[in-house]
Amino acid sequence: MFVGAIFNRVGLGKRARHWLPLLLFAVLIGAQTAARTGDFGGFVDSTEPVRIPNYIFSTADGYVDFWDGIPVNGDALSFLYLTRFMQGQQGPEGTGIYDRRAGYSYLGALASLLMGHYQSFVALNALAWLGAVLAMYWLGGRLLGSRLAAWTAGTLTATGQGFSFMVGTPVSTLLGFASVALILAFVEWSGVLRPPFRWRDWLHTGWLIAAVSLIYPVYLALLAFVWLYGLRQAPFTRLLGLSALVLGWAQVWPLIGTTVVGLEFDTLNSAQLATALNLWWSALLHGPSVFLNTLRIVPSAGTIYAAFPGAMLLAAACGYVVAGPRVRRWTLALCLATFLASVVFAIIFAIPRTAFFAYPAIYLLAAASLSQVIQATANWRLSGRGSTHMRGALSVAVVLLGLLLLVAPSVAALVGYGGVDASFHYWTPSWVLEAAG
């Protein structure tokens, strides 16, 4: 109602309102993308020796390689080799570490037919980011029942630190971020977790999640979400069938990639999950005291805090209180599914971006909280109490202050405060940094 009143005041028609989110979010994402490429990319800036003093770097400039003469994070080189292999420009040598994520390189290879390698992947990242924003805009309206909440959820995603951090780097992480919101929107739109539970919808959902396995291993968290959220109402046979399809494809792709495509599938990266699980299992076998002590010293909470700083988590907690039961179950299931993966990996790497995959839940809850505050302020403004100018100024101040608190990390990184990027890249407790210094 509040947003609708603004639209009516500025004279926007219904058709223009449908296009307005796309246009505004596209401009916002385009501006950030232009500002976060090359040396200014979060995944490059955060690996400079001055940011992480105790890290072992591949060059004097940090963990850096070059695409089309532009500095990129060293992880991107494997995707470049894979892209060139798909274009017939080289053999499979050097592609193995990220062969399980070949879907990203395939899309980039198609886009690079129109522009350079680096530009094509940045454009792909920006489009994926826009897709995630529109999905969150739709989910905000659908789950929270408010256009104001939809705009808030979309804006938080359009300024999300994880997206801003990764957009200028040609690796599959950002597309993995985007796929979470897109898959969740499809699940909600298709009604796959509601009667009549048609097999067709389940097959479509299964194939989409399986396709995500060609981009990033977040497909496991998505599968866990479907179980956690759908177990109370969905038929058990449907859940088993979906799981068999997703997990089966994840195992079949390496066989196809090796025998048909000719890829090498180096397991250096893909084996990290098994390594982390083995470490947790070993701690559990040594008894409850060792396991609990491991939980205490593993910086899992720090990775979550670095992905979603205090103001965002506080807003999400308030949003959980004011949200309805369905939204609570939805967001809780997603947080459990995604944060669990972050905790598992924290025993090896304290990487906040693994926790950032929970952003649809955190941003929707924050949107529920902030939209309630904005709506209450608007109602007070219309109540006639106080002077007109004071009421109007307070309404604007509340909106701006609330958004600024929530997007502060992205703004700080955008203006060059590199400490924010370094914390998001690899979280280290302050006492460790003080001891190293």
DRENDO-1510 file (C-alpha; in Angstrom, 1 decimal, always signed):
<recs>
REC; n; res; u; v; w
REC; 1; MET; +0.0; +0.0; +0.0 .
REC; 2; PHE; +2.8; +2.4; +0.9 .
REC; 3; VAL; +4.7; +1.7; -2.3 .
REC; 4; GLY; +1.6; +1.8; -4.3 .
REC; 5; ALA; +0.8; +5.3; -2.9 .
REC; 6; ILE; +4.2; +6.5; -4.1 .
REC; 7; PHE; +3.6; +5.1; -7.6 .
REC; 8; ASN; +0.3; +6.8; -7.8 .
REC; 9; ARG; +1.8; +10.1; -6.7 .
REC; 10; VAL; +4.4; +10.1; -9.4 .
REC; 11; GLY; +1.9; +9.1; -12.0 .
REC; 12; LEU; +3.2; +5.6; -13.0 .
REC; 13; GLY; +0.7; +3.4; -14.7 .
REC; 14; LYS; +0.3; -0.3; -14.0 .
REC; 15; ARG; +2.3; -1.4; -17.1 .
REC; 16; ALA; +5.2; +0.9; -16.1 .
REC; 17; ARG; +5.2; -0.6; -12.6 .
REC; 18; HIS; +5.9; -4.0; -13.9 .
REC; 19; TRP; +9.0; -2.8; -15.7 .
REC; 20; LEU; +10.2; -0.5; -13.0 .
REC; 21; PRO; +11.9; -3.1; -10.7 .
REC; 22; LEU; +13.8; -4.6; -13.7 .
REC; 23; LEU; +15.0; -1.2; -14.8 .
REC; 24; LEU; +16.0; +0.2; -11.4 .
REC; 25; PHE; +17.7; -3.0; -10.3 .
REC; 26; ALA; +19.5; -3.4; -13.6 .
REC; 27; VAL; +20.9; +0.2; -13.2 .
REC; 28; LEU; +22.0; -0.5; -9.6 .
REC; 29; ILE; +23.7; -3.8; -10.5 .
REC; 30; GLY; +25.3; -2.3; -13.6 .
REC; 31; ALA; +26.9; +0.5; -11.6 .
REC; 32; GLN; +28.3; -1.9; -9.0 .
REC; 33; THR; +29.6; -4.3; -11.6 .
REC; 34; ALA; +31.5; -1.5; -13.4 .
REC; 35; ALA; +33.0; -0.5; -10.0 .
REC; 36; ARG; +34.0; -4.0; -9.0 .
REC; 37; THR; +36.0; -5.4; -11.9 .
REC; 38; GLY; +39.8; -6.0; -12.2 .
REC; 39; ASP; +41.9; -4.7; -9.3 .
REC; 40; PHE; +38.7; -3.4; -7.6 .
REC; 41; GLY; +37.0; -6.9; -7.5 .
REC; 42; GLY; +36.5; -8.2; -4.0 .
REC; 43; PHE; +38.0; -11.6; -4.8 .
REC; 44; VAL; +41.1; -9.9; -6.1 .
REC; 45; ASP; +41.5; -7.1; -3.6 .
REC; 46; SER; +41.0; -9.4; -0.6 .
REC; 47; THR; +44.0; -11.6; -1.6 .
REC; 48; GLU; +46.5; -8.8; -1.6 .
REC; 49; PRO; +49.3; -9.5; +0.9 .
REC; 50; VAL; +48.4; -6.4; +2.9 .
REC; 51; ARG; +44.9; -7.9; +3.5 .
REC; 52; ILE; +45.9; -11.3; +4.7 .
REC; 53; PRO; +49.5; -11.2; +6.0 .
REC; 54; ASN; +49.9; -14.9; +6.8 .
REC; 55; TYR; +48.6; -16.2; +3.5 .
REC; 56; ILE; +50.8; -18.0; +1.0 .
REC; 57; PHE; +50.4; -16.1; -2.3 .
REC; 58; SER; +51.2; -17.2; -5.9 .
REC; 59; THR; +52.6; -13.8; -6.8 .
REC; 60; ALA; +53.9; -10.6; -5.2 .
REC; 61; ASP; +50.4; -9.1; -5.9 .
REC; 62; GLY; +48.6; -11.9; -4.1 .
REC; 63; TYR; +46.7; -14.9; -5.4 .
REC; 64; VAL; +46.3; -13.3; -8.9 .
REC; 65; ASP; +46.3; -14.4; -12.5 .
REC; 66; PHE; +45.3; -12.5; -15.7 .
REC; 67; TRP; +42.5; -12.8; -18.2 .
REC; 68; ASP; +42.6; -10.6; -21.3 .
REC; 69; GLY; +45.3; -8.6; -19.4 .
REC; 70; ILE; +42.9; -8.0; -16.4 .
REC; 71; PRO; +43.8; -9.3; -12.9 .
REC; 72; VAL; +41.5; -12.0; -11.5 .
REC; 73; ASN; +41.6; -14.3; -8.5 .
REC; 74; GLY; +43.8; -17.3; -9.2 .
REC; 75; ASP; +40.9; -19.7; -8.9 .
REC; 76; ALA; +39.6; -18.3; -12.2 .
REC; 77; LEU; +42.4; -19.7; -14.3 .
REC; 78; SER; +40.9; -23.2; -14.2 .
REC; 79; PHE; +37.6; -21.9; -15.6 .
REC; 80; LEU; +39.5; -20.1; -18.4 .
REC; 81; TYR; +41.3; -23.4; -19.3 .
REC; 82; LEU; +37.9; -25.2; -19.3 .
REC; 83; THR; +36.4; -22.5; -21.5 .
REC; 84; ARG; +39.2; -22.7; -24.0 .
REC; 85; PHE; +38.8; -26.4; -24.0 .
REC; 86; MET; +35.1; -26.1; -24.8 .
REC; 87; GLN; +36.0; -23.7; -27.7 .
REC; 88; GLY; +38.5; -26.2; -29.1 .
REC; 89; GLN; +41.4; -23.9; -28.3 .
REC; 90; GLN; +43.3; -26.3; -26.1 .
REC; 91; GLY; +43.3; -29.8; -24.6 .
REC; 92; PRO; +41.9; -30.8; -21.2 .
REC; 93; GLU; +45.2; -30.1; -19.4 .
REC; 94; GLY; +44.7; -27.9; -16.3 .
REC; 95; THR; +40.9; -28.1; -16.3 .
REC; 96; GLY; +40.4; -30.8; -13.8 .
REC; 97; ILE; +40.0; -29.0; -10.5 .
REC; 98; TYR; +36.6; -27.4; -11.5 .
REC; 99; ASP; +35.4; -29.9; -14.1 .
REC; 100; ARG; +32.4; -30.6; -11.9 .
REC; 101; ARG; +31.4; -27.0; -12.4 .
REC; 102; ALA; +31.6; -27.1; -16.2 .
REC; 103; GLY; +28.2; -25.6; -16.7 .
REC; 104; TYR; +29.5; -22.2; -15.8 .
REC; 105; SER; +32.4; -22.4; -18.3 .
REC; 106; TYR; +29.9; -23.7; -21.0 .
REC; 107; LEU; +27.7; -20.6; -20.6 .
REC; 108; GLY; +30.7; -18.4; -20.5 .
REC; 109; ALA; +32.1; -20.0; -23.7 .
REC; 110; LEU; +28.8; -19.2; -25.5 .
REC; 111; ALA; +28.8; -15.6; -24.3 .
REC; 112; SER; +32.5; -15.1; -25.2 .
REC; 113; LEU; +31.5; -15.6; -28.9 .
REC; 114; LEU; +30.2; -12.1; -28.7 .
REC; 115; MET; +32.9; -10.5; -26.5 .
REC; 116; GLY; +36.2; -11.2; -24.7 .
REC; 117; HIS; +36.5; -14.0; -22.2 .
REC; 118; TYR; +36.7; -11.7; -19.2 .
REC; 119; GLN; +33.8; -9.4; -20.3 .
REC; 120; SER; +31.6; -12.4; -21.1 .
REC; 121; PHE; +31.9; -13.9; -17.7 .
REC; 122; VAL; +31.4; -10.5; -15.9 .
REC; 123; ALA; +28.3; -10.0; -18.0 .
REC; 124; LEU; +27.1; -13.6; -17.1 .
REC; 125; ASN; +27.7; -12.8; -13.5 .
REC; 126; ALA; +25.7; -9.5; -13.7 .
REC; 127; LEU; +22.8; -11.2; -15.4 .
REC; 128; ALA; +22.7; -14.0; -12.8 .
REC; 129; TRP; +22.8; -11.3; -10.1 .
REC; 130; LEU; +19.8; -9.5; -11.7 .
REC; 131; GLY; +18.0; -12.8; -12.0 .
REC; 132; ALA; +18.5; -13.5; -8.3 .
REC; 133; VAL; +17.3; -10.0; -7.4 .
REC; 134; LEU; +14.1; -10.4; -9.5 .
REC; 135; ALA; +13.5; -13.8; -7.9 .
REC; 136; MET; +13.9; -12.3; -4.4 .
REC; 137; TYR; +11.6; -9.5; -5.4 .
REC; 138; TRP; +9.0; -12.0; -6.4 .
REC; 139; LEU; +9.5; -14.2; -3.3 .
REC; 140; GLY; +9.2; -11.1; -1.1 .
REC; 141; GLY; +5.8; -10.3; -2.6 .
REC; 142; ARG; +4.7; -13.9; -2.6 .
REC; 143; LEU; +5.8; -15.0; +0.9 .
REC; 144; LEU; +5.4; -11.8; +2.8 .
REC; 145; GLY; +2.4; -10.5; +0.8 .
REC; 146; SER; +3.6; -7.0; +0.5 .
REC; 147; ARG; +5.0; -4.9; -2.4 .
REC; 148; LEU; +7.0; -3.0; +0.1 .
REC; 149; ALA; +8.6; -6.2; +1.4 .
REC; 150; ALA; +9.2; -7.2; -2.2 .
REC; 151; TRP; +11.1; -4.0; -2.9 .
REC; 152; THR; +13.1; -4.4; +0.3 .
REC; 153; ALA; +14.1; -8.0; -0.4 .
REC; 154; GLY; +15.1; -7.1; -4.0 .
REC; 155; THR; +17.1; -4.1; -2.8 .
REC; 156; LEU; +19.0; -6.1; -0.2 .
REC; 157; THR; +19.9; -8.7; -2.8 .
REC; 158; ALA; +20.9; -6.0; -5.3 .
REC; 159; THR; +23.3; -4.6; -2.8 .
REC; 160; GLY; +24.3; -8.0; -1.3 .
REC; 161; GLN; +27.9; -8.3; -0.2 .
REC; 162; GLY; +28.4; -11.7; -1.7 .
REC; 163; PHE; +27.2; -10.7; -5.1 .
REC; 164; SER; +29.2; -7.4; -5.0 .
REC; 165; PHE; +32.3; -9.4; -3.9 .
REC; 166; MET; +32.1; -12.0; -6.7 .
REC; 167; VAL; +30.7; -10.1; -9.7 .
REC; 168; GLY; +34.0; -9.1; -11.2 .
REC; 169; THR; +35.6; -12.6; -10.9 .
REC; 170; PRO; +35.0; -15.3; -13.5 .
REC; 171; VAL; +34.3; -18.2; -11.1 .
REC; 172; SER; +31.0; -20.0; -10.6 .
REC; 173; THR; +30.3; -18.8; -7.1 .
REC; 174; LEU; +28.0; -15.9; -8.0 .
REC; 175; LEU; +26.0; -18.1; -10.4 .
REC; 176; GLY; +25.7; -20.5; -7.5 .
REC; 177; PHE; +24.4; -17.7; -5.3 .
REC; 178; ALA; +21.9; -16.8; -7.9 .
REC; 179; SER; +20.8; -20.3; -8.5 .
REC; 180; VAL; +19.6; -20.6; -4.9 .
REC; 181; ALA; +17.0; -17.8; -5.2 .
REC; 182; LEU; +16.0; -18.9; -8.7 .
REC; 183; ILE; +15.4; -22.5; -7.7 .
REC; 184; LEU; +13.5; -21.4; -4.5 .
REC; 185; ALA; +11.3; -19.2; -6.6 .
REC; 186; PHE; +10.6; -22.0; -9.1 .
REC; 187; VAL; +9.7; -24.4; -6.2 .
REC; 188; GLU; +7.3; -21.8; -4.8 .
REC; 189; TRP; +5.8; -20.9; -8.2 .
REC; 190; SER; +5.3; -24.5; -9.3 .
REC; 191; GLY; +3.8; -25.6; -6.0 .
REC; 192; VAL; +5.8; -28.8; -6.0 .
REC; 193; LEU; +5.6; -29.0; -2.2 .
REC; 194; ARG; +1.9; -28.5; -2.2 .
REC; 195; PRO; -0.9; -30.9; -3.4 .
REC; 196; PRO; -1.6; -32.4; -5.9 .
REC; 197; PHE; +2.2; -33.3; -6.0 .
REC; 198; ARG; +2.4; -34.0; -9.7 .
REC; 199; TRP; +5.3; -36.1; -10.9 .
REC; 200; ARG; +5.9; -33.7; -13.7 .
REC; 201; ASP; +6.6; -30.8; -11.3 .
REC; 202; TRP; +8.9; -33.0; -9.3 .
REC; 203; LEU; +10.9; -34.0; -12.4 .
REC; 204; HIS; +11.3; -30.4; -13.5 .
REC; 205; THR; +12.5; -29.5; -10.0 .
REC; 206; GLY; +14.9; -32.4; -9.9 .
REC; 207; TRP; +16.4; -31.6; -13.2 .
REC; 208; LEU; +16.9; -27.9; -12.3 .
REC; 209; ILE; +18.6; -28.8; -9.0 .
REC; 210; ALA; +20.7; -31.4; -10.9 .
REC; 211; ALA; +21.7; -28.7; -13.4 .
REC; 212; VAL; +22.9; -26.6; -10.4 .
REC; 213; SER; +25.3; -29.4; -9.7 .
REC; 214; LEU; +27.1; -28.4; -12.9 .
REC; 215; ILE; +27.7; -24.9; -11.4 .
REC; 216; TYR; +28.3; -25.2; -7.7 .
REC; 217; PRO; +27.9; -27.9; -5.0 .
REC; 218; VAL; +25.1; -25.9; -3.4 .
REC; 219; TYR; +22.7; -28.4; -4.9 .
REC; 220; LEU; +23.2; -30.5; -1.8 .
REC; 221; ALA; +21.9; -27.6; +0.4 .
REC; 222; LEU; +18.9; -27.1; -2.0 .
REC; 223; LEU; +18.1; -30.8; -1.7 .
REC; 224; ALA; +18.3; -30.6; +2.1 .
REC; 225; PHE; +15.9; -27.6; +2.0 .
REC; 226; VAL; +13.4; -29.6; +0.0 .
REC; 227; TRP; +13.5; -32.4; +2.6 .
REC; 228; LEU; +13.4; -30.1; +5.6 .
REC; 229; TYR; +10.6; -27.9; +4.3 .
REC; 230; GLY; +8.6; -30.5; +2.4 .
REC; 231; LEU; +8.8; -33.6; +4.7 .
REC; 232; ARG; +5.7; -32.6; +6.7 .
REC; 233; GLN; +3.4; -32.4; +3.6 .
REC; 234; ALA; +5.1; -33.9; +0.6 .
REC; 235; PRO; +4.9; -37.7; -0.2 .
REC; 236; PHE; +8.0; -39.6; +0.9 .
REC; 237; THR; +8.2; -41.3; -2.5 .
REC; 238; ARG; +8.4; -37.9; -4.3 .
REC; 239; LEU; +11.2; -36.8; -2.0 .
REC; 240; LEU; +13.1; -40.1; -2.6 .
REC; 241; GLY; +12.6; -39.8; -6.4 .
REC; 242; LEU; +13.8; -36.2; -6.5 .
REC; 243; SER; +16.9; -37.1; -4.4 .
REC; 244; ALA; +17.7; -40.1; -6.6 .
REC; 245; LEU; +17.5; -37.9; -9.7 .
REC; 246; VAL; +19.7; -35.1; -8.3 .
REC; 247; LEU; +22.3; -37.3; -6.6 .
REC; 248; GLY; +22.4; -39.7; -9.6 .
REC; 249; TRP; +23.1; -37.0; -12.1 .
REC; 250; ALA; +25.9; -35.6; -9.8 .
REC; 251; GLN; +27.6; -39.1; -10.1 .
REC; 252; VAL; +26.9; -39.6; -13.7 .
REC; 253; TRP; +28.3; -36.3; -14.9 .
REC; 254; PRO; +32.0; -37.2; -14.1 .
REC; 255; LEU; +31.5; -40.5; -16.1 .
REC; 256; ILE; +30.1; -38.6; -19.1 .
REC; 257; GLY; +32.7; -35.8; -18.7 .
REC; 258; THR; +35.6; -38.3; -18.6 .
REC; 259; THR; +34.5; -40.8; -21.3 .
REC; 260; VAL; +32.6; -38.6; -23.7 .
REC; 261; VAL; +33.9; -35.0; -23.2 .
REC; 262; GLY; +37.5; -35.9; -22.3 .
REC; 263; LEU; +37.8; -34.0; -19.1 .
REC; 264; GLU; +40.2; -35.0; -16.3 .
REC; 265; PHE; +38.3; -34.4; -13.1 .
REC; 266; ASP; +41.0; -33.6; -10.6 .
REC; 267; THR; +39.5; -34.3; -7.2 .
REC; 268; LEU; +41.6; -31.8; -5.3 .
REC; 269; ASN; +38.7; -29.5; -4.8 .
REC; 270; SER; +35.7; -31.9; -4.9 .
REC; 271; ALA; +37.3; -34.0; -2.1 .
REC; 272; GLN; +37.1; -31.2; +0.4 .
REC; 273; LEU; +33.6; -32.2; +1.6 .
REC; 274; ALA; +34.7; -35.8; +2.3 .
REC; 275; THR; +37.8; -34.4; +4.1 .
REC; 276; ALA; +35.7; -32.1; +6.3 .
REC; 277; LEU; +33.2; -34.9; +7.1 .
REC; 278; ASN; +36.0; -37.2; +8.1 .
REC; 279; LEU; +37.4; -34.7; +10.5 .
REC; 280; TRP; +34.1; -34.2; +12.1 .
REC; 281; TRP; +33.5; -37.9; +12.3 .
REC; 282; SER; +37.0; -38.4; +13.9 .
REC; 283; ALA; +36.2; -35.7; +16.5 .
REC; 284; LEU; +32.9; -37.5; +17.3 .
REC; 285; LEU; +34.7; -40.9; +17.7 .
REC; 286; HIS; +37.1; -39.4; +20.2 .
REC; 287; GLY; +34.2; -38.7; +22.5 .
REC; 288; PRO; +31.7; -35.9; +23.4 .
REC; 289; SER; +34.3; -33.7; +25.0 .
REC; 290; VAL; +36.6; -33.7; +21.9 .
REC; 291; PHE; +33.6; -33.1; +19.6 .
REC; 292; LEU; +32.2; -30.2; +21.7 .
REC; 293; ASN; +35.7; -28.7; +22.0 .
REC; 294; THR; +35.9; -28.9; +18.2 .
REC; 295; LEU; +32.6; -27.1; +17.9 .
REC; 296; ARG; +33.9; -24.4; +20.2 .
REC; 297; ILE; +37.2; -23.7; +18.4 .
REC; 298; VAL; +35.9; -24.0; +14.8 .
REC; 299; PRO; +35.0; -20.5; +13.6 .
REC; 300; SER; +31.6; -21.4; +12.2 .
REC; 301; ALA; +29.8; -18.5; +14.0 .
REC; 302; GLY; +32.4; -16.1; +12.7 .
REC; 303; THR; +31.8; -17.2; +9.1 .
REC; 304; ILE; +28.1; -16.5; +9.5 .
REC; 305; TYR; +28.8; -13.1; +11.1 .
REC; 306; ALA; +31.2; -12.1; +8.3 .
REC; 307; ALA; +28.6; -13.1; +5.7 .
REC; 308; PHE; +25.8; -11.2; +7.5 .
REC; 309; PRO; +27.0; -8.6; +9.9 .
REC; 310; GLY; +25.2; -7.7; +13.1 .
REC; 311; ALA; +22.6; -5.3; +11.8 .
REC; 312; MET; +21.4; -7.8; +9.2 .
REC; 313; LEU; +21.2; -10.7; +11.6 .
REC; 314; LEU; +19.4; -8.5; +14.2 .
REC; 315; ALA; +16.9; -7.4; +11.5 .
REC; 316; ALA; +16.4; -11.0; +10.4 .
REC; 317; ALA; +15.8; -12.1; +14.1 .
REC; 318; CYS; +13.1; -9.3; +14.4 .
REC; 319; GLY; +11.7; -10.4; +11.1 .
REC; 320; TYR; +11.4; -14.0; +12.3 .
REC; 321; VAL; +9.3; -12.7; +15.2 .
REC; 322; VAL; +6.8; -10.7; +13.1 .
REC; 323; ALA; +6.6; -13.2; +10.2 .
REC; 324; GLY; +3.9; -15.8; +9.8 .
REC; 325; PRO; +4.3; -19.5; +10.6 .
REC; 326; ARG; +4.8; -20.5; +6.9 .
REC; 327; VAL; +7.6; -17.9; +6.4 .
REC; 328; ARG; +9.2; -19.1; +9.7 .
REC; 329; ARG; +9.3; -22.7; +8.6 .
REC; 330; TRP; +10.5; -21.7; +5.1 .
REC; 331; THR; +13.4; -19.5; +6.3 .
REC; 332; LEU; +14.3; -21.9; +9.2 .
REC; 333; ALA; +14.6; -24.8; +6.7 .
REC; 334; LEU; +16.8; -22.8; +4.4 .
REC; 335; CYS; +19.0; -21.5; +7.2 .
REC; 336; LEU; +19.5; -25.0; +8.6 .
REC; 337; ALA; +20.3; -26.5; +5.1 .
REC; 338; THR; +22.8; -23.7; +4.2 .
REC; 339; PHE; +24.4; -22.9; +7.5 .
REC; 340; LEU; +25.0; -26.7; +8.1 .
REC; 341; ALA; +27.2; -26.7; +5.0 .
REC; 342; SER; +29.1; -23.7; +6.3 .
REC; 343; VAL; +29.7; -25.3; +9.7 .
REC; 344; VAL; +30.9; -28.5; +8.1 .
REC; 345; PHE; +33.5; -26.7; +5.9 .
REC; 346; ALA; +34.6; -24.4; +8.7 .
REC; 347; ILE; +36.7; -27.2; +10.1 .
REC; 348; ILE; +38.9; -26.8; +7.0 .
REC; 349; PHE; +38.2; -23.3; +5.7 .
REC; 350; ALA; +36.5; -20.4; +7.5 .
REC; 351; ILE; +35.0; -19.1; +4.3 .
REC; 352; PRO; +32.0; -16.7; +4.9 .
REC; 353; ARG; +30.8; -17.1; +1.3 .
REC; 354; THR; +29.6; -20.7; +2.2 .
REC; 355; ALA; +27.3; -19.1; +4.8 .
REC; 356; PHE; +26.1; -16.4; +2.3 .
REC; 357; PHE; +24.0; -19.1; +0.5 .
REC; 358; ALA; +21.4; -18.5; +3.2 .
REC; 359; TYR; +20.8; -15.0; +1.9 .
REC; 360; PRO; +17.2; -15.6; +0.7 .
REC; 361; ALA; +16.1; -16.5; +4.2 .
REC; 362; ILE; +18.1; -13.7; +5.9 .
REC; 363; TYR; +17.1; -11.0; +3.4 .
REC; 364; LEU; +13.4; -12.0; +3.4 .
REC; 365; LEU; +13.3; -11.9; +7.2 .
REC; 366; ALA; +15.2; -8.6; +7.2 .
REC; 367; ALA; +12.7; -7.3; +4.6 .
REC; 368; ALA; +9.8; -8.4; +6.8 .
REC; 369; SER; +11.3; -6.5; +9.8 .
REC; 370; LEU; +12.2; -3.4; +7.9 .
REC; 371; SER; +8.9; -3.2; +6.0 .
REC; 372; GLN; +7.1; -3.3; +9.3 .
REC; 373; VAL; +9.1; -0.4; +10.6 .
REC; 374; ILE; +8.6; +1.6; +7.4 .
REC; 375; GLN; +4.9; +0.8; +7.3 .
REC; 376; ALA; +4.5; +1.9; +11.0 .
REC; 377; THR; +6.4; +5.1; +10.3 .
REC; 378; ALA; +4.1; +5.8; +7.2 .
REC; 379; ASN; +1.0; +5.2; +9.3 .
REC; 380; TRP; +2.3; +7.6; +12.0 .
REC; 381; ARG; +3.0; +10.1; +9.2 .
REC; 382; LEU; -0.5; +9.8; +8.0 .
REC; 383; SER; -2.0; +10.0; +11.5 .
REC; 384; GLY; -1.7; +13.8; +11.7 .
REC; 385; ARG; +0.5; +13.9; +14.8 .
REC; 386; GLY; +3.3; +16.5; +14.7 .
REC; 387; SER; +4.1; +18.9; +11.9 .
REC; 388; THR; +3.9; +17.7; +8.3 .
REC; 389; HIS; +7.5; +18.5; +7.6 .
REC; 390; MET; +8.7; +16.6; +10.7 .
REC; 391; ARG; +6.7; +13.6; +9.9 .
REC; 392; GLY; +7.9; +13.5; +6.3 .
REC; 393; ALA; +11.5; +14.0; +7.3 .
REC; 394; LEU; +11.3; +11.2; +9.9 .
REC; 395; SER; +9.8; +8.8; +7.4 .
REC; 396; VAL; +12.6; +9.4; +4.9 .
REC; 397; ALA; +15.2; +9.1; +7.7 .
REC; 398; VAL; +13.9; +5.8; +8.9 .
REC; 399; VAL; +13.9; +4.3; +5.4 .
REC; 400; LEU; +17.4; +5.5; +4.6 .
REC; 401; LEU; +18.9; +4.6; +8.0 .
REC; 402; GLY; +17.4; +1.1; +7.9 .
REC; 403; LEU; +18.7; +0.4; +4.4 .
REC; 404; LEU; +22.1; +1.9; +5.2 .
REC; 405; LEU; +22.5; -0.2; +8.2 .
REC; 406; LEU; +21.7; -3.4; +6.3 .
REC; 407; VAL; +23.8; -2.6; +3.2 .
REC; 408; ALA; +26.7; -1.0; +5.1 .
REC; 409; PRO; +29.3; -3.8; +4.3 .
REC; 410; SER; +28.7; -3.6; +0.6 .
REC; 411; VAL; +28.9; +0.2; +0.6 .
REC; 412; ALA; +32.1; +0.1; +2.6 .
REC; 413; ALA; +33.7; -2.4; +0.2 .
REC; 414; LEU; +32.4; -0.4; -2.8 .
REC; 415; VAL; +34.2; +2.8; -1.6 .
REC; 416; GLY; +37.4; +0.9; -1.1 .
REC; 417; TYR; +37.5; -0.2; +2.5 .
REC; 418; GLY; +39.3; -3.5; +1.8 .
REC; 419; GLY; +39.0; -4.9; +5.3 .
REC; 420; VAL; +35.4; -5.8; +4.5 .
REC; 421; ASP; +36.4; -7.8; +1.5 .
REC; 422; ALA; +39.2; -9.6; +3.4 .
REC; 423; SER; +36.8; -10.6; +6.1 .
REC; 424; PHE; +34.3; -11.9; +3.6 .
REC; 425; HIS; +37.0; -13.8; +1.8 .
REC; 426; TYR; +38.4; -15.6; +4.8 .
REC; 427; TRP; +37.3; -14.9; +8.3 .
REC; 428; THR; +40.0; -14.8; +11.0 .
REC; 429; PRO; +39.3; -14.1; +14.7 .
REC; 430; SER; +40.7; -10.7; +15.8 .
REC; 431; TRP; +42.8; -12.4; +18.5 .
REC; 432; VAL; +44.6; -14.4; +15.8 .
REC; 433; LEU; +45.4; -11.3; +13.8 .
REC; 434; GLU; +46.7; -9.6; +16.9 .
REC; 435; ALA; +48.9; -12.5; +17.8 .
REC; 436; ALA; +50.3; -12.6; +14.2 .
REC; 437; GLY; +51.0; -8.9; +14.3 .
</recs>
